[in-house]
């Protein structure tokens, strides 16, 4: 249970850190005369942040749930189960945040600001990218022999 709490904290810490970093980068570009030129720039910022957030949070939380003495946790037997726990936990957190933001922020409409969670579309981009990068990391980046017991 303590390992799960530590993994949950790691996921939340990455979500917060990448949201703050995304806000800072968006603030810089929002202050420049580029805002009216390219709305897509802010989608790219949150997409890239979501990819890095998802992969780093997946790796950190998975390593907490499945500590190994030698090598990477993702190549150890049982890494599939640990990875799925991380993905499901993150999905539950993100759904909870969407419900919370819907009640507190989006009830009156989404702001046109290029920040998460003020903007619904950018928040959706960030959250979906986090989940997709975790799923991609789980299915594509783990060694194929990780689930086979050693003989």
N, CA and C of each residue as an Amber inpcrd file, in Angstrom:
protein
   453
   0.8160000  -1.1980000   0.0000000   0.0000000   0.0000000   0.0000000
   0.8630000   1.2680000   0.0000000   1.9850000   1.1740000   0.6960000
   2.8830000   2.3250000   0.7440000   3.4900000   2.5770000  -0.6380000
   3.8140000   1.5040000  -1.3580000   4.3590000   1.6710000  -2.7010000
   3.3380000   2.3170000  -3.6270000   2.0720000   1.9110000  -3.4960000
   1.0270000   2.5070000  -4.3260000   0.8640000   3.9920000  -4.0050000
   0.9180000   4.3510000  -2.7300000   0.8030000   5.7600000  -2.3370000
   1.9780000   6.5700000  -2.8930000   3.1670000   5.9980000  -2.8640000
   4.3280000   6.6860000  -3.4310000   4.1950000   6.8440000  -4.9430000
   3.6830000   5.8110000  -5.6120000   3.4770000   5.8850000  -7.0620000
   2.4090000   6.9180000  -7.3950000   1.3440000   6.9620000  -6.6200000
   0.2890000   7.9560000  -6.8120000   0.8410000   9.3700000  -6.6410000
   1.6450000   9.5520000  -5.6280000   2.2810000  10.8600000  -5.4110000
   3.1800000  11.2350000  -6.5870000   3.9150000  10.2620000  -7.1260000
   4.7990000  10.5300000  -8.2660000   3.9880000  10.9630000  -9.4870000
   2.8910000  10.2990000  -9.7410000   2.0300000  10.6650000 -10.8740000
   1.5100000  12.0870000 -10.6950000   1.0010000  12.3860000  -9.5150000
   0.4790000  13.7280000  -9.2380000   1.5720000  14.7880000  -9.3440000
   2.7630000  14.4520000  -8.8790000   3.8820000  15.4070000  -8.9450000
   4.2480000  15.7060000 -10.3960000   4.2750000  14.6810000 -11.2370000
   4.5790000  14.9140000 -12.6580000   3.4770000  15.7250000 -13.3240000
   2.2200000  15.4260000 -13.0180000   1.1190000  16.2080000 -13.5950000
   1.2430000  17.6790000 -13.2090000   1.5100000  17.9400000 -11.9590000
   1.6470000  19.3160000 -11.4900000   2.8690000  19.9970000 -12.1050000
   3.9920000  19.3010000 -12.1250000   5.2250000  19.8930000 -12.6560000
   5.0860000  20.2330000 -14.1430000   4.4900000  19.3260000 -14.9130000
   4.3520000  19.5990000 -16.3430000   3.2610000  20.6150000 -16.6250000
   2.2650000  20.7060000 -15.7640000   1.2710000  21.7700000 -15.9380000
   1.9130000  23.1300000 -15.6780000   2.6970000  23.2210000 -14.6280000
   3.3800000  24.4860000 -14.3280000   4.3600000  24.8410000 -15.4520000
   5.1090000  23.8550000 -15.9290000   6.0460000  24.1180000 -17.0250000
   5.3010000  24.5500000 -18.2830000   4.1760000  23.8960000 -18.5750000
   3.3790000  24.2790000 -19.7450000   2.8140000  25.6790000 -19.6270000
   2.4000000  26.0530000 -18.4270000   1.8900000  27.4090000 -18.2090000
   3.0020000  28.4300000 -18.4130000   4.1990000  28.1340000 -17.9220000
   5.3200000  29.0670000 -18.0890000   5.6660000  29.2280000 -19.5640000
   5.7650000  28.1240000 -20.2920000   6.0860000  28.1990000 -21.7240000
   4.9680000  28.9300000 -22.4740000   3.7210000  28.6110000 -22.1420000
   2.5960000  29.2880000 -22.7940000   2.5840000  30.7750000 -22.4800000
   2.9450000  31.1200000 -21.2530000   2.9930000  32.5330000 -20.8710000
   4.0480000  33.2830000 -21.6830000   5.1760000  32.6420000 -21.8900000
   6.2320000  33.2750000 -22.6860000   5.7360000  33.5110000 -24.1140000
   5.1550000  32.4840000 -24.7270000   4.6820000  32.6320000 -26.1000000
   3.4390000  33.5200000 -26.1890000   2.6510000  33.5390000 -25.1210000
   1.4720000  34.4130000 -25.0890000   1.8880000  35.8770000 -25.0220000
   3.0340000  36.1430000 -24.4110000   3.5290000  37.5160000 -24.2900000
   4.1740000  38.0090000 -25.5820000   4.6590000  37.0790000 -26.3770000
   5.2730000  37.4510000 -27.6540000   4.1830000  37.7530000 -28.6750000
   4.5200000  38.3970000 -29.7500000   3.5070000  38.6950000 -30.7700000
   3.1140000  37.4790000 -31.6150000   3.3800000  36.2520000 -31.1380000
   3.0470000  35.0460000 -31.8910000   1.6360000  34.5480000 -31.6280000
   0.9820000  35.0440000 -30.6000000  -0.3040000  34.4830000 -30.2060000
  -1.3320000  34.5530000 -31.3250000  -1.4740000  35.6790000 -31.9380000
  -2.4510000  35.8030000 -32.9960000  -2.0430000  35.0960000 -34.2730000
  -0.7570000  34.8290000 -34.3960000  -0.2480000  34.2010000 -35.6080000
  -0.5350000  32.7100000 -35.6190000  -0.3400000  32.0330000 -34.4910000
  -0.4480000  30.5820000 -34.4870000  -1.1050000  30.0590000 -33.2220000
  -2.3570000  29.6700000 -33.3400000  -3.0480000  29.0120000 -32.2280000
  -2.5180000  27.5950000 -32.0630000  -2.0940000  26.9910000 -33.1640000
  -1.5850000  25.6180000 -33.1230000  -0.3380000  25.5020000 -32.2520000
   0.3890000  26.5850000 -32.0830000   1.5890000  26.5650000 -31.2510000
   1.2700000  26.0890000 -29.8410000   0.1510000  26.5290000 -29.2920000
  -0.2110000  26.1480000 -27.9260000  -0.6330000  24.6850000 -27.8380000
  -1.2380000  24.1630000 -28.9110000  -1.5420000  22.7350000 -28.9410000
  -0.2550000  21.9150000 -28.9720000   0.7330000  22.3880000 -29.7090000
   2.0260000  21.6980000 -29.7620000   2.6910000  21.7200000 -28.3900000
   2.6390000  22.8500000 -27.7100000   3.2330000  22.9520000 -26.3720000
   2.6170000  21.9140000 -25.4340000   1.2950000  21.8530000 -25.3970000
   0.6270000  20.9310000 -24.4700000   0.7340000  19.4830000 -24.9230000
   0.8180000  19.2440000 -26.2320000   1.0190000  17.8900000 -26.7400000
   2.3900000  17.3710000 -26.3330000   3.4150000  18.1600000 -26.5700000
   4.7790000  17.7440000 -26.2100000   4.9000000  17.5660000 -24.6990000
   4.3210000  18.4800000 -23.9480000   4.3240000  18.3290000 -22.4870000
   3.6190000  17.0610000 -22.0490000   2.5160000  16.7300000 -22.6970000
   1.7840000  15.5090000 -22.3710000   2.5810000  14.2540000 -22.6600000
   3.3120000  14.2440000 -23.7780000   4.1430000  13.0800000 -24.1120000
   5.2130000  12.8700000 -23.0500000   5.9440000  13.9230000 -22.7230000
   6.9990000  13.7920000 -21.7230000   6.4330000  13.4780000 -20.3430000
   5.3450000  14.1190000 -19.9830000   4.7210000  13.8640000 -18.6840000
   4.2870000  12.4080000 -18.5790000   3.6300000  11.9140000 -19.6130000
   3.1460000  10.5400000 -19.5930000   4.2670000   9.5280000 -19.4980000
   5.2870000   9.6810000 -20.3240000   6.3810000   8.7160000 -20.3190000
   7.1920000   8.7640000 -19.0240000   7.4670000   9.9590000 -18.5370000
   8.2540000  10.0700000 -17.3070000   7.4670000   9.6060000 -16.0820000
   6.1870000   9.9560000 -16.0160000   5.3670000   9.5130000 -14.8860000
   5.1870000   7.9990000 -14.9160000   4.9870000   7.4340000 -16.1070000
   4.8500000   5.9810000 -16.2450000   6.1120000   5.2790000 -15.7560000
   7.2620000   5.7660000 -16.1890000   8.5200000   5.1340000 -15.7980000
   8.7720000   5.2600000 -14.2960000   8.5330000   6.4380000 -13.7460000
   8.7960000   6.6610000 -12.3150000   7.8410000   5.8440000 -11.4450000
   6.5400000   5.9360000 -11.7440000   5.5560000   5.2100000 -10.9290000
   5.7180000   3.7010000 -11.0810000   6.0200000   3.2410000 -12.2870000
   6.2540000   1.8120000 -12.4900000   7.4630000   1.3290000 -11.7170000
   8.5090000   2.1350000 -11.6810000   9.6980000   1.7840000 -10.9150000
   9.4490000   1.7510000  -9.4160000   8.5240000   2.5800000  -8.9720000
   8.1700000   2.5610000  -7.5510000   7.3590000   1.3100000  -7.2190000
   6.4210000   0.9610000  -8.1030000   5.5740000  -0.2100000  -7.8560000
   6.3280000  -1.5310000  -7.9850000   7.3340000  -1.5620000  -8.8420000
   8.0820000  -2.7940000  -9.0750000   9.5780000  -2.5120000  -8.9200000
  10.0270000  -2.3670000  -7.6770000  11.4530000  -2.0910000  -7.4810000
  12.2950000  -3.3220000  -7.8270000  13.3530000  -3.0980000  -8.5610000
  14.2740000  -4.1770000  -8.9100000  15.6760000  -3.7770000  -8.4700000
  16.4640000  -4.7800000  -8.1600000  17.8200000  -4.4980000  -7.6860000
  18.7730000  -4.2140000  -8.8380000  18.5110000  -4.8300000  -9.9800000
  19.4240000  -4.6710000 -11.1040000  18.6290000  -4.4940000 -12.3930000
  19.0000000  -3.5300000 -13.1910000  18.3220000  -3.3070000 -14.4630000
  17.1110000  -2.3990000 -14.3090000  16.3200000  -2.3700000 -15.3610000
  15.1460000  -1.5090000 -15.4030000  13.9020000  -2.3030000 -14.9990000
  12.9870000  -1.6580000 -14.3310000  11.7740000  -2.3270000 -13.8830000
  10.9500000  -2.8450000 -15.0540000  11.0130000  -2.1750000 -16.1970000
  10.1570000  -2.5530000 -17.3170000  10.5710000  -3.8640000 -17.9620000
  11.7720000  -4.3550000 -17.6760000  12.1920000  -5.6340000 -18.2310000
  12.0300000  -6.7730000 -17.2310000  11.5480000  -6.4770000 -16.0390000
  11.3660000  -7.4900000 -15.0110000  10.0260000  -8.2040000 -15.1900000
   9.9500000  -9.4580000 -14.7780000   8.6520000 -10.1400000 -14.7960000
   7.6660000  -9.3860000 -13.8890000   6.4550000  -9.2350000 -14.3390000
   5.4480000  -8.4990000 -13.5810000   5.3590000  -7.0390000 -13.9760000
   6.1920000  -6.6270000 -14.9260000   6.1560000  -5.2170000 -15.3240000
   4.8600000  -4.8610000 -16.0540000   4.2650000  -5.8340000 -16.7210000
   3.0000000  -5.5720000 -17.4100000   1.9000000  -5.1880000 -16.4390000
   1.8090000  -5.9220000 -15.3440000   0.7920000  -5.6320000 -14.3290000
   1.0490000  -4.2800000 -13.6700000   2.2950000  -4.0020000 -13.3300000
   2.6280000  -2.7100000 -12.7160000   2.3350000  -1.5580000 -13.6610000
   2.6770000  -1.7350000 -14.9280000   2.4030000  -0.7020000 -15.9200000
   0.9240000  -0.4350000 -16.0810000   0.1260000  -1.5040000 -16.0930000
  -1.3290000  -1.3240000 -16.2050000  -1.9070000  -0.6270000 -14.9790000
  -1.3630000  -0.9100000 -13.8160000  -1.8140000  -0.2180000 -12.6010000
  -1.5250000   1.2750000 -12.7150000  -0.3530000   1.6210000 -13.2280000
   0.0090000   3.0290000 -13.4010000  -0.9370000   3.6990000 -14.3970000
  -1.2040000   3.0340000 -15.5110000  -2.0810000   3.6040000 -16.5380000
  -3.4970000   3.7930000 -15.9960000  -4.0190000   2.7810000 -15.3200000
  -5.3850000   2.8840000 -14.7730000  -5.4750000   3.9480000 -13.6860000
  -4.4660000   4.0290000 -12.8380000  -4.4540000   5.0540000 -11.7930000
  -4.4220000   6.4500000 -12.4070000  -3.5850000   6.6220000 -13.4180000
  -3.5110000   7.9190000 -14.0950000  -4.8380000   8.2560000 -14.7610000
  -5.4630000   7.2730000 -15.3960000  -6.7590000   7.5100000 -16.0450000
  -7.8080000   7.9530000 -15.0210000  -7.8220000   7.3220000 -13.8620000
  -8.7720000   7.7140000 -12.8160000  -8.4900000   9.1290000 -12.3130000
  -7.2280000   9.4640000 -12.1560000  -6.8660000  10.8170000 -11.7240000
  -7.3340000  11.8410000 -12.7540000  -7.0710000  11.5680000 -14.0250000
  -7.4340000  12.5140000 -15.0780000  -8.9480000  12.6560000 -15.2120000
  -9.6830000  11.5740000 -15.0740000 -11.1540000  11.6620000 -15.1110000
 -11.6510000  12.4790000 -13.9290000 -11.0620000  12.2530000 -12.7630000
 -11.4350000  13.0500000 -11.5920000 -11.1430000  14.5320000 -11.7850000
 -10.0070000  14.8270000 -12.3960000  -9.6840000  16.2300000 -12.6640000
 -10.6420000  16.8520000 -13.6790000 -11.0310000  16.0980000 -14.6870000
 -11.9890000  16.6060000 -15.6680000 -13.3200000  16.9270000 -14.9940000
 -13.7870000  16.0460000 -14.1280000 -15.0400000  16.3000000 -13.4020000
 -14.9010000  17.5320000 -12.5160000 -13.7860000  17.6390000 -11.8180000
 -13.5500000  18.7940000 -10.9580000 -13.4900000  20.0860000 -11.7560000
 -12.7480000  20.0800000 -12.8590000 -12.6330000  21.2810000 -13.6850000
 -13.9600000  21.6440000 -14.3270000 -14.7360000  20.6360000 -14.6790000
 -16.0470000  20.9090000 -15.2670000 -16.9480000  21.6280000 -14.2710000
 -16.9030000  21.2160000 -13.0310000 -17.7310000  21.8520000 -12.0040000
 -17.2250000  23.2440000 -11.6270000 -15.9030000  23.3980000 -11.5330000
 -15.3450000  24.6510000 -11.0450000 -15.0270000  25.6770000 -12.1280000
 -14.5390000  25.2290000 -13.2650000 -14.0240000  26.1570000 -14.2680000
 -14.8580000  26.2390000 -15.5370000 -15.2710000  25.1090000 -16.0430000
 -15.8660000  25.0710000 -17.3690000 -17.3730000  25.2270000 -17.3740000
 -17.9990000  25.3050000 -16.2320000 -19.4540000  25.4430000 -16.1740000
 -19.9500000  26.6980000 -16.8680000 -19.1660000  27.7550000 -16.7960000
 -19.5470000  29.0160000 -17.4180000 -18.9390000  29.1780000 -18.8070000
 -18.2210000  28.1560000 -19.2630000 -17.5850000  28.2270000 -20.5720000
 -16.0760000  28.2180000 -20.4310000 -15.4210000  27.8400000 -21.4830000
 -13.9730000  27.7470000 -21.4750000 -13.3470000  29.0910000 -21.8080000
 -12.2810000  29.3960000 -21.1260000 -11.5380000  30.6190000 -21.4300000
 -10.7390000  30.4080000 -22.7080000 -10.4720000  31.4790000 -23.4000000
  -9.6700000  31.3690000 -24.6200000  -8.1820000  31.4420000 -24.3110000
  -7.8270000  31.4540000 -23.0410000  -6.4230000  31.4840000 -22.6470000
  -5.7270000  30.2000000 -23.0900000  -4.4490000  30.2630000 -23.3610000
  -3.7290000  29.0630000 -23.7970000  -3.1790000  28.2340000 -22.6340000
  -3.9450000  28.1460000 -21.5550000  -3.4640000  27.4680000 -20.3570000
  -4.3530000  26.2880000 -20.0040000  -3.7240000  25.2830000 -19.4050000
  -4.4370000  24.1510000 -18.8290000  -4.5380000  24.4410000 -17.3520000
  -5.6840000  24.3750000 -16.7490000  -6.9530000  23.7960000 -17.1770000
  -7.9940000  24.8110000 -17.6510000  -7.6270000  26.0560000 -17.8650000
  -8.6170000  27.0600000 -18.2660000  -9.2800000  26.7290000 -19.6030000
  -8.5230000  26.2390000 -20.5330000  -9.0090000  25.9630000 -21.8760000
  -9.3620000  24.4770000 -21.9980000 -10.6140000  24.1840000 -22.3110000
 -11.0690000  22.7880000 -22.3900000 -10.3020000  22.0180000 -23.4610000
 -10.1610000  22.5910000 -24.6290000  -9.5180000  21.8740000 -25.7360000
  -8.0460000  21.5810000 -25.4370000  -7.3460000  22.5330000 -24.8680000
  -5.9410000  22.2990000 -24.5230000  -5.8050000  21.2990000 -23.3830000
  -6.7360000  21.3360000 -22.4460000  -6.7280000  20.3610000 -21.3550000
  -6.9650000  18.9650000 -21.8980000  -7.9120000  18.8310000 -22.8140000
  -8.1710000  17.5260000 -23.4350000  -6.9390000  17.0460000 -24.1940000
  -6.2830000  17.9360000 -24.9080000  -5.0630000  17.5690000 -25.6360000
  -3.9970000  17.0650000 -24.6700000  -3.7840000  17.7910000 -23.5910000
  -2.7750000  17.4320000 -22.5950000  -3.0990000  16.0910000 -21.9450000
  -4.3310000  15.9200000 -21.4750000  -4.7080000  14.7000000 -20.7640000
  -4.7080000  13.4750000 -21.6770000  -5.2600000  13.6040000 -22.8690000
  -5.3030000  12.4630000 -23.7950000  -3.8840000  12.0750000 -24.2140000
  -3.0320000  13.0550000 -24.4240000  -1.6530000  12.7630000 -24.8010000
  -0.9090000  12.0510000 -23.6790000  -1.1720000  12.4350000 -22.4450000
  -0.5510000  11.7460000 -21.3050000  -0.9310000  10.2740000 -21.3240000
  -2.2220000   9.9950000 -21.4520000  -2.6660000   8.6000000 -21.4470000
  -2.1360000   7.8260000 -22.6470000  -2.1930000   8.4250000 -23.8260000
  -1.7110000   7.7240000 -25.0130000  -0.2080000   7.4560000 -24.9500000
   0.5540000   8.3690000 -24.3900000   1.9890000   8.1310000 -24.2810000
   2.2850000   7.0380000 -23.2550000   1.4980000   6.9640000 -22.1970000
   1.6700000   5.8690000 -21.2340000   1.3340000   4.5270000 -21.8740000
   0.2370000   4.4890000 -22.6110000  -0.1520000   3.2480000 -23.2850000
   0.8990000   2.8710000 -24.3280000   1.3800000   3.8650000 -25.0690000
   2.4360000   3.5980000 -26.0410000   3.7160000   3.1010000 -25.3880000
   4.0880000   3.7050000 -24.2850000   5.2630000   3.2480000 -23.5590000
   5.0910000   1.8340000 -23.0330000   3.8970000   1.5290000 -22.5850000
   3.6130000   0.2010000 -22.0510000   3.6660000  -0.8680000 -23.1390000
   3.1210000  -0.5640000 -24.2970000   3.0450000  -1.5800000 -25.3480000
   4.2620000  -1.6100000 -26.2620000   4.9010000  -0.4760000 -26.4830000
   5.9740000  -0.4280000 -27.4750000   7.3760000  -0.4020000 -26.8840000
   7.5370000   0.1410000 -25.7030000   8.8760000   0.3400000 -25.1700000
   9.3440000  -0.7360000 -24.1910000   8.4310000  -1.5300000 -23.6760000
   8.8430000  -2.6190000 -22.7840000   9.3850000  -3.7740000 -23.6160000
  10.4130000  -4.4520000 -23.1370000  10.9270000  -5.6090000 -23.8770000
   9.8620000  -6.6990000 -23.9800000   9.8610000  -7.4030000 -25.0980000
   8.8580000  -8.4500000 -25.3260000   9.0220000  -9.6220000 -24.3690000
  10.2120000  -9.8500000 -23.8830000  10.4600000 -10.9800000 -22.9810000
  10.1530000 -10.6590000 -21.5280000   9.6510000  -9.4740000 -21.2460000
   9.4680000  -9.0510000 -19.8520000   8.4480000  -9.9150000 -19.1150000
   7.4500000 -10.4140000 -19.8020000   6.4090000 -11.1860000 -19.1220000
   6.7080000 -12.6790000 -19.0700000   7.7170000 -13.1260000 -19.8000000
   8.0460000 -14.5450000 -19.8010000   8.9630000 -14.8480000 -18.6240000
   8.6040000 -15.8390000 -17.7930000   9.4920000 -16.1760000 -16.6880000
  10.7860000 -16.8060000 -17.2030000  11.8620000 -16.5140000 -16.5060000
  13.1540000 -17.0560000 -16.9040000  13.1830000 -18.5440000 -16.6200000
  13.8520000 -19.2890000 -17.5000000  13.9230000 -20.7460000 -17.3490000
  15.2970000 -21.1770000 -16.9270000
